[in-house]
Amino acid sequence: MKKLYKAFCKFEEVLAMLLLGGLAALVFISALMRTFKHPLNWAQDIALVAFAWMIFFGSDIAVRGSGLIGIDMLVKHFPNNVRKTIDIIFKIMILVFLCILVFYGIRIRSSETGF
C-alpha cells in the first residue's frame, strides 16, 4: 500500500509540473499568436482550467509536505512543539478553504446545469 501511495504522490507531482509547464507554454504561444493577429480564442479557457487543477494538485502536495506558509524569521525562534502546532493550524485552514471551494464550485456547477 505504501508503494502505491508513493507512486500516486510522484504522479501528482509530475502532473502538477506538466500543468505548470503547459500553462506557461500555452500563455506564451497565445500571446505570440495574438501579436501576429491570429489569436487563439480557446487558449485562455484551457489555461484557466489548467491553472485551477494545478492549484488543487499543488495545494495537496504542499499540505503533505512541510513547505507551507513559512515565516522563517519568526517561526524558527519557537520551540518544536509550537512549530508543529502552527503547521497543523495552517494545514487545517488550507483544507477548510479547499473544502469551501469544492462546496461552492459544486453549487455553482449544479445551478448552471440544473442538477
N, C-alpha and C positions, 0 to 999 in steps of 0.2 A: 504494500500500500504506500510505503514511503517513496518507493521508486516512481510510482505513478504520480504522486503529489509533486515530486521534484521535476518530473518531465512536464507536468502541467504548468508549473511555475516558470520553467525555462521557455515553454511555448508561449506563455503570456508575455514574457519579457521580449521575446523575438517579435511577436505580433505588435507590441507597443512600439518597438523600434521601427518596424516596417511601416506602421501607420504614420509615425513622425516623418520618416524619410519620404514616403509617398505624398504626404501633405505638403512638405516643403517643395518637392518637385512639382506637384500639381499647381501650387500657387505661383511658383516661378514661371512655369510654362504658360499659365493663364495670363500672367502679366505681360509676358513676352508676346504672346499672340494678340493681346489687346493693343500693344504698341504697333503691331503690323496691321491693325484694322481687321483682324479676324478673331474676335473674342470667342472664347469657349464658354457658352452660357451655362452649361451644366457643371463646370468646374467648381463654382462657388458652393453649390449644393453638396457635391461629393466631398469637398474639403470640410464643410461643416459637419457632416456625418462622421468623417474620419477623425476630426478633432474631438467630437463627443465621445466616440469609442476609445480614443487614445486617453482621454481624461479618466474614463472609468477603469481601464486597464492600469494606467499609471497610478491611480489612487489605490488600487488593490495592491500593487507592488509596493507602494510606499507604506501602506498600513502593515503589510507583512514584515517589512524591514524596519530599521530604526532611522530611516532617512527623512523623517517628517519634519515639521516645523521646528527649527532649532535656533535658539538664540544663544549661541555658544558662549558668548562673553558672560551671560547671566547664569545659564544653567550649569556651566562647568564648576561653579562655586558651591553648588548644592551637594548634599550627601547623595549617595547612590539610591537610597530608598525614595527620596524626594524626586530625583530624576525619573525613576521608574513610574512614580505616581503621575508626574506631568506627562510622560509619554502615554500612559494609559488614558488620561483625560483627553489628550489631543486625538488619540485614535478613536475614542468613543464619540467625540464631537464630529469627526470626519465621517464615521459610519452613520451617525444620525443624519447628517447633511445629505449623504448619498441616498439614504432611505427616503428622505423627503423628496429628493429629485426623482427617484423612481416612482414614488406615490403620485406626485403631481404630473409626471410625464405620462403615466397610465391614465390619469383622469383627463388630461388634455387630449390624448390619443383617442380615448373612448368617446369623448364629446364630439370629436371631429368625425368619427366613423359611425357614430350612433349605436355603438355596442356598450 
